[in-house]
Amino acid sequence: MASVLVYHVVGDLTVAKPELVEFMETETVEAAIKAIGESTEGGIPVWRRKPQKGLTENSEMRLQRFVGILNPLDIVAFLAKDWCLQDQEKAMKTPVSEVVVPNNSLLKEVDPATRLIDALEMMKQGVKRLLVPKSVVWKGVSKKFSILYNGKWLKNIEAGSNASSIANLNRPSSSTATISKTKYCCLSREDVVRFLIGCLGALAPIPLSSISSLGAISSHYSSIEASLPAVEATKKLPHDPSAVAVVESTLDGQHKIIGEISACKLWKCDYLAAAYALANLSAGQFVMGVEDNMSPRSVPDIGVNSTVKGDSNGTNGSGSMRLRRFSSRSIGFFGNSVSPNSGARSMYRGRSAPLTCRATSSLAAVMAQMLSHRATHVWVTEGEDDVLVGVVGYGEIMHAVTNRPPPPSTVSTNQ
């Protein structure tokens, strides 16, 4: 096991992390869309209010108030319901308690002195957020502080260390003198992976090993045929990753990935337009794009009520509801255009193109892909037809870096 995972502690990752601002389950969907757009993780933890104002909470009481994590796919799936499409204003004013999927196990409170290896173990078990108290005196220095864990001295204390001085600088959560009981920050799995990619040398040879040799490819993923209605993807939303692959069947019975319906792709989209697309288009149309100038036979004529501000069409500056013709370009995640005469659907990709890699890709390359695209996963394909064989998510990465490294012969040269 790499020493970087033992000597570093959770507190090292909290430097410059903003203080947690609780988003309450009584807030509206409209407020949640704004909060998600401003968040750095593409999802927000949802909380119940304290039973009494000014109540001093312990860790157990605080975690009981945690409801779950709300992501963009949850919201778009909700807005795609029939009654929401008929009354958008009412849907946007709906409390998020009716939208968020309750899952109390997604968050765990930990002490800043918790070792990184133990935090990884928690996340491997399904924890997506770590709630960390913001200490007044925490300096973010790691190695010598990590000898304290849950109030006990680890066996690998460096020779010559002054135990009493270190203990005074950093004590576990049982100490009430230095840790604020009301200020916290949230660490996500992306924060952990971003930290790990800065320690690739200390993790060698794992980062240069192929994801297949590390067993980091999961065959458990959700998919939908491109010809099926896109809304079918929301019948049973996957949780990790929160994504559904859109596939086309090949002649030999395999599946070629052409796109995805996922929380990370919908993060910065027009939620109302995406909901209409989800409810009225096929999965293939949703991810590949539909142009305004295509024939009426191939494009559904959908009226979309959108809140817009004053523009050249004569709407006033205060913001009003108007009816406009739907184009999947209005969803907001299609960046390219295609010539009307080309007929090449595969050219109209933009930001809707799925993020893919090969089974021979190195773990470091996949981590870099995920971080640079702010994605929660990468689809694994093979062959010229991009046949889908699996997916790599945060969970698979954390299993890989904590497992025994493969033999040198399996180190990948494809980075």
C-alpha positions in Angstrom: 0.0 0.0 0.0 1.3 3.5 -0.9 2.6 5.4 2.1 0.9 8.5 0.8 -2.5 7.0 1.7 -1.3 6.3 5.2 0.6 9.5 6.0 -1.9 11.9 4.6 -5.1 12.8 6.4 -8.4 14.2 5.4 -7.5 17.6 6.8 -4.9 18.0 4.0 -7.8 18.0 1.5 -9.9 20.7 3.2 -7.5 23.6 2.6 -9.5 26.4 0.8 -12.7 24.3 0.8 -15.7 26.6 1.4 -17.8 26.3 4.5 -20.9 24.1 4.1 -24.1 26.0 3.6 -27.0 23.6 4.2 -29.6 23.3 1.5 -33.0 22.5 3.1 -35.5 20.1 1.8 -38.2 22.8 2.0 -36.5 24.8 -0.7 -38.0 24.7 -4.2 -36.8 23.0 -7.3 -36.1 26.4 -8.8 -33.8 27.2 -5.9 -32.1 23.8 -6.3 -31.4 24.4 -10.0 -29.6 27.6 -9.1 -27.7 26.0 -6.2 -26.5 23.1 -8.4 -25.4 25.5 -11.1 -23.3 27.4 -8.6 -21.9 24.3 -6.9 -18.5 22.8 -7.7 -19.6 19.1 -7.5 -22.7 19.0 -9.8 -24.9 17.9 -6.9 -26.0 19.3 -3.6 -26.6 17.6 -0.2 -30.1 18.1 1.1 -30.9 18.6 4.8 -33.8 18.7 7.2 -34.1 21.6 9.5 -33.0 21.4 13.1 -35.9 20.5 15.4 -35.0 23.5 17.6 -33.0 26.6 16.8 -29.8 26.9 18.7 -29.7 23.2 19.5 -26.3 21.8 20.0 -26.0 18.7 17.8 -23.8 15.7 18.0 -22.6 13.7 15.0 -25.5 11.3 15.1 -28.1 14.0 15.3 -26.5 15.8 12.4 -26.4 12.8 10.1 -30.0 12.0 10.9 -30.9 15.4 9.4 -29.1 14.5 6.1 -31.6 13.4 3.4 -29.6 12.7 0.3 -27.8 14.2 -2.7 -29.8 15.9 -5.4 -28.3 15.9 -8.9 -29.4 17.4 -12.3 -30.7 14.1 -13.6 -33.1 13.8 -10.7 -34.5 17.2 -11.4 -34.8 16.7 -15.2 -36.5 13.4 -14.6 -39.0 15.1 -12.3 -39.7 18.0 -14.6 -40.3 15.5 -17.4 -43.4 14.1 -15.7 -46.7 14.8 -17.4 -48.1 17.1 -14.7 -44.9 19.1 -14.5 -44.9 19.6 -18.3 -48.5 20.9 -18.1 -47.8 23.3 -15.2 -44.1 24.3 -15.2 -44.6 27.1 -12.6 -46.1 24.7 -10.1 -43.3 22.2 -10.8 -40.6 24.7 -10.2 -42.1 25.7 -6.9 -42.3 22.1 -5.7 -40.2 21.4 -2.5 -37.1 19.3 -3.2 -38.2 16.9 -0.6 -40.5 15.5 -3.3 -37.6 15.1 -5.8 -34.5 14.0 -3.9 -33.9 10.3 -3.5 -33.5 9.7 0.3 -30.2 7.9 1.1 -28.7 8.6 4.4 -25.6 6.5 3.8 -24.1 8.8 1.2 -22.6 11.2 3.8 -20.4 10.5 6.8 -18.8 12.8 9.3 -15.1 12.3 9.9 -12.4 14.0 11.9 -9.7 16.1 10.1 -7.1 13.6 11.5 -8.7 10.6 9.8 -6.1 8.9 7.5 -6.7 9.2 3.8 -6.7 5.4 3.4 -9.6 5.1 5.8 -11.5 7.8 4.0 -11.0 5.8 0.8 -12.4 2.7 2.4 -15.5 4.7 3.4 -16.0 5.9 -0.2 -15.4 2.4 -1.5 -18.4 1.4 0.6 -20.7 4.0 -1.1 -20.0 7.2 0.8 -20.1 10.2 -1.6 -19.4 13.1 0.7 -17.3 13.5 3.8 -18.4 16.1 6.3 -15.3 17.5 8.0 -15.3 20.0 10.9 -13.3 23.1 10.1 -10.7 23.4 12.8 -9.5 26.8 14.0 -5.9 25.6 14.2 -5.7 23.1 11.4 -2.7 24.0 9.2 -3.1 21.4 6.4 0.3 19.8 7.2 0.1 16.1 6.8 2.8 13.5 7.6 3.6 14.1 11.2 0.0 14.7 12.1 -1.3 11.5 10.7 0.2 9.5 13.6 -2.9 10.4 15.5 -6.0 8.4 14.4 -9.1 8.1 16.5 -7.2 9.1 19.6 -4.7 6.3 19.3 -1.0 6.5 18.4 -0.1 4.6 15.3 2.9 2.2 15.4 4.9 4.0 12.8 5.9 7.0 14.8 9.0 8.6 13.4 12.1 8.4 15.5 12.7 11.5 17.5 9.2 12.9 17.2 8.0 15.0 20.1 4.7 13.2 20.9 3.4 15.8 23.3 3.9 18.7 21.0 2.3 17.0 18.1 -0.7 15.9 20.2 -1.2 19.5 21.3 -1.1 20.8 17.7 -3.7 18.3 16.5 -6.2 16.3 18.5 -9.0 14.1 17.2 -12.7 15.1 17.4 -13.0 14.3 21.1 -11.3 17.6 21.7 -13.8 20.4 22.0 -11.4 23.2 22.3 -10.1 23.6 18.7 -12.9 22.3 16.5 -15.9 24.4 15.7 -19.2 22.6 16.3 -21.1 24.6 13.7 -18.7 25.1 10.7 -18.1 22.2 8.3 -16.9 21.6 4.8 -17.8 18.8 2.4 -15.3 16.7 0.6 -16.4 14.9 -2.5 -14.9 11.9 -4.3 -13.7 14.3 -7.0 -11.7 16.2 -4.3 -10.0 12.9 -3.4 -9.2 11.9 -7.0 -7.9 15.4 -7.7 -5.5 15.0 -4.7 -4.4 11.5 -5.8 -3.5 12.6 -9.3 -1.1 15.0 -7.7 0.6 12.0 -6.0 1.1 9.7 -9.0 4.8 9.1 -8.3 4.0 7.9 -4.7 1.3 5.6 -6.1 3.6 3.9 -8.7 3.3 1.6 -10.5 -0.5 1.7 -10.2 -1.2 4.9 -12.2 0.6 3.5 -15.2 -1.1 0.2 -15.1 -4.0 -0.5 -17.4 -7.5 -0.3 -16.0 -8.2 -3.9 -17.1 -5.2 -5.2 -15.2 -6.3 -3.3 -12.1 -9.8 -4.7 -12.3 -11.2 -1.2 -12.6 -13.7 -1.8 -15.3 -17.3 -2.4 -14.0 -19.7 -4.3 -16.2 -22.6 -3.1 -14.0 -24.1 -0.2 -15.9 -27.4 1.0 -17.2 -28.1 1.4 -20.9 -31.0 2.2 -23.2 -31.6 1.5 -26.9 -31.4 4.7 -29.0 -34.8 3.9 -30.6 -36.7 3.8 -27.3 -38.2 7.0 -25.7 -35.6 8.9 -23.8 -37.9 9.1 -20.8 -37.5 5.3 -20.4 -34.0 6.1 -19.0 -35.6 7.6 -15.9 -37.8 4.7 -15.0 -35.0 3.4 -12.7 -32.2 5.9 -12.3 -28.8 4.4 -11.5 -27.0 5.9 -8.5 -23.3 5.3 -9.2 -22.6 6.6 -11.7 -25.8 8.5 -12.2 -25.7 7.8 -16.0 -27.4 5.8 -18.7 -25.6 4.8 -21.8 -27.5 5.3 -25.1 -26.6 2.4 -27.4 -27.3 1.0 -30.9 -27.3 -2.7 -31.5 -24.7 -4.0 -34.0 -25.3 -6.9 -36.5 -23.5 -9.3 -34.2 -25.6 -8.4 -31.2 -23.2 -6.1 -29.4 -23.9 -2.5 -28.3 -22.3 0.6 -29.7 -22.4 3.7 -27.5 -23.6 6.9 -29.1 -24.2 9.0 -26.1 -25.4 9.2 -22.5 -28.1 10.6 -20.4 -26.3 11.6 -17.2 -26.2 14.0 -14.3 -22.8 15.4 -15.3 -24.0 16.1 -18.9 -27.1 17.9 -17.6 -25.2 19.9 -15.0 -25.2 23.3 -16.9 -28.2 22.7 -19.2 -31.5 24.4 -19.6 -33.5 22.1 -17.3 -36.9 22.9 -18.7 -35.8 22.3 -22.3 -34.1 19.1 -21.3 -37.2 17.9 -19.6 -39.3 18.4 -22.7 -36.7 16.6 -24.8 -36.6 13.7 -22.4 -40.4 13.4 -22.5 -40.8 13.8 -26.3 -37.8 12.5 -28.1 -36.2 9.1 -28.5 -33.0 8.5 -26.6 -31.0 8.7 -29.8 -32.5 12.1 -30.7 -31.9 13.4 -27.2 -28.1 12.6 -27.3 -27.3 13.1 -31.0 -29.2 16.4 -31.5 -32.2 17.5 -33.5 -31.9 20.6 -35.8 -34.5 23.3 -36.3 -34.3 23.0 -40.1 -35.0 19.2 -40.3 -38.3 18.0 -41.8 -41.4 18.1 -39.5 -41.7 14.3 -40.0 -38.4 13.7 -38.2 -38.7 16.3 -35.5 -41.5 16.5 -33.0 -43.2 20.0 -32.9 -42.9 20.7 -29.2 -43.9 23.9 -27.5 -41.6 24.9 -24.6 -42.5 27.5 -22.1 -39.3 29.2 -21.0 -38.7 32.1 -18.8 -36.9 34.7 -20.8 -35.8 38.3 -20.4 -36.2 41.2 -22.8 -34.9 40.5 -26.3 -35.4 41.4 -29.9 -38.7 39.5 -30.0 -40.4 42.1 -28.0 -40.6 40.5 -24.5 -40.3 42.9 -21.6 -37.2 43.1 -19.4 -38.9 41.8 -16.3 -39.0 38.3 -17.5 -42.0 36.5 -19.0 -43.2 33.2 -20.2 -43.3 32.6 -24.0 -43.9 29.7 -26.3 -41.0 28.8 -28.6 -40.2 26.0 -31.0 -38.1 23.3 -29.4 -34.7 22.3 -30.7 -32.5 20.0 -28.8 -29.7 22.6 -29.3 -31.6 24.7 -26.8 -30.9 22.1 -24.1 -27.5 23.7 -23.9 -25.1 20.8 -24.2 -24.7 20.7 -28.0 -21.8 22.8 -29.1 -21.4 21.9 -32.8 -23.6 22.2 -35.8 -24.0 20.1 -38.9 -24.7 21.0 -42.5 -28.4 20.4 -43.4 -27.3 18.5 -46.4 -24.8 16.2 -44.8 -27.2 13.8 -43.1 -24.3 12.7 -40.9 -25.9 12.3 -37.5 -22.5 11.3 -35.9 -21.0 14.7 -36.8 -23.5 16.6 -34.6 -21.9 15.8 -31.3 -20.7 18.9 -29.4 -20.5 18.3 -25.7 -23.1 15.5 -25.9 -20.3 13.0 -27.1 -19.7 10.4 -24.4 -16.4 10.3 -22.7 -14.7 7.0 -23.6 -11.4 5.1 -23.1 -10.0 1.6 -23.9 -9.4 -1.3 -21.6 -5.7 -0.8 -22.2 -5.8 2.9 -21.0 -3.8 3.6 -17.9 -5.5 4.5 -14.7 -3.7 7.9 -14.7 -5.1 8.7 -18.2 -8.7 7.9 -17.1 -8.3 9.9 -13.9 -7.1 12.9 -16.0 -10.1 12.5 -18.4 -12.6 12.5 -15.6 -11.1 15.6 -13.9 -10.6 17.6 -17.1 -14.2 17.0 -18.2 -15.6 17.3 -14.6 -17.2 13.8 -15.2 -18.1 11.1 -12.7 -17.3 8.3 -15.1 -15.7 7.1 -18.4 -17.2 4.5 -20.6 -14.9 1.7 -21.8 -15.2 0.7 -25.4 -13.4 -1.6 -27.8 -13.0 -1.9 -31.6 -13.6 0.7 -34.3 -17.4 0.6 -33.6 -17.0 1.7 -30.0 -18.6 -1.4 -28.6 -19.5 -0.8 -25.0 -17.8 -3.2 -22.5 -18.0 -1.3 -19.2 -17.6 1.8 -17.2 -15.0 3.3 -14.8 -16.3 5.5 -12.0 -15.0 7.0 -8.8 -15.6 3.7 -6.9 -13.5 1.7 -9.4 -10.6 4.2 -9.2 -10.6 4.1 -5.4 -10.6 0.3 -5.4 -7.7 0.3 -7.8 -5.4 2.7 -5.9 -6.0 0.7 -2.6 -5.4 -2.7 -4.1 -2.1 -4.5 -4.6 -0.3 -3.2 -7.7 -0.2 -5.6 -10.7 3.0 -7.3 -11.9 5.3 -5.0 -14.0 4.4 -6.8 -17.2 0.8 -5.3 -17.1 2.0 -1.7 -16.9 0.2 0.2 -19.7 2.0 2.2 -22.4 -1.3 3.8 -23.5 -1.6 7.0 -21.5 
